[in-house]
Amino acid sequence: MGNAIRGETDFQVGDRSFSLLLDVNAFCALEAELDLTTDLILAQYSTGASLTMTRALMWAALRGSHPCTLEEAGRIVNQAGVAATKEAIERAMANALPEPYTANPPKRDRTKKADGAG
């Protein structure tokens, strides 16, 4: 079962359960495999046109807990269906790459109001 605190995402395929993680290491492996930068990978994935990209993202997301080949990742995509796979990949991206933490949030306006202004 995936650890949401670590950014992992559960993905159920038939009677098998997988833990997906698209962290920095997964994206570095994906860059090396596809010879593309992360920005280009995400841009190409967002067009929705490439099964190769969907399979590669699934492979990268599985690497941490379920190491496999690209072909094995493709079989998982086949069994789950492309739509369910893409939904799981997008959840994994959101969980592992959250909005950046702001250490110093904006401060409230602490200027003194004029007498009688509120």
N, C-alpha and C positions, 0 to 999 in steps of 0.2 A: 504494500500500500504506500502511496506517495506521501511525502512529508511536505505539506503546504508551506510550512515555515521556511523550508529550504528551497521553495519554488517548484517543487515537484507536482506533477499533475497525474491523476489516475486515468487510465484508459482501459476500458473493458472491451475485449474482443472475444465474443463467444464465451467460452468458459475460462479464458485466460485473462489475467489482469497485468497490466504493464504500468510502470512508473516512468513518466516522461519528464525530462529536464533539458531545457534549452538555455543553458547558462553560457558564460564566456567560453569555457572549454569546448562545449558542443559547437558553438559558432566558429571557433578556431579550427576545429576538425572539419567542419563543413566548408570553410574557406579553402582549406588545403585540398579537400576532395574535389571541389568544383572549380578551383582556381578563380574564384570571384571574391570580392569584398562583401562584408555583411550588408552594407547598404545596397549593393546590387542584388544580393540574394533576396533581401526583403522586398525590393522593388519588383523583381521578377515574380516572386511568390504572390504578391498582391494582385498581379494581373490575372491570376487563376488559370493560366493557360498551360502550365508545365507540370505534367505528372512526374517528370524527372525531379523537379524541385520538391514536390510533395513527398516523394519517396526519400529523397536525400534528407529533408528536414526530419522525417520520421526516424531515419537511421541515426541521425545526430542526437535526437531526443532520447532514443533508446540506449545509447552508448553507456551512460552512467550506471544503469541498473540491469540492462539486458543487452550486452554486447552482441552484435550480429553483423552479417554482411548486408550490403545494399539489396541483394536479391531476397534475403530473409525479411528485410524491412518491407520490400515490395509485396511479399506474400501476406504480411500483416495488413498492409493497406488494402489488398484485394479482399481479405476476409472481413475487414471492418467496413469497407466501402469508402470511397473517396470523400464524400461529404462528411462522414463521421470523423475520418482521419483529419481533415482540414480543421474541423471544429476543435478537435483535441490539440492540434498543433497551435492553434491560435490561443487556446486557454493556456498551454504551456508557455508560450511567448509572454503572455500577460502576467503569469505567475512568476516567471523567472527574471523578467526584465521590467520590474515595476517602475513607477515614476520615481525620479531621483529624490532622495531625502534632502530636505532643506534644513541644514543645521541651524541657521539663523533666520527663522521666519520673520516676515515683516512685522514691525512693531506697531502697536496701536497708536493712534494720534493722542498724545498726552499733553497737548498744548492747553493751557488754561483758558477756559471760556470767560468771556466778559461777564460781569455781574448781570444777572437777570437773563442770561442767554441759555439757561437750561439746566 
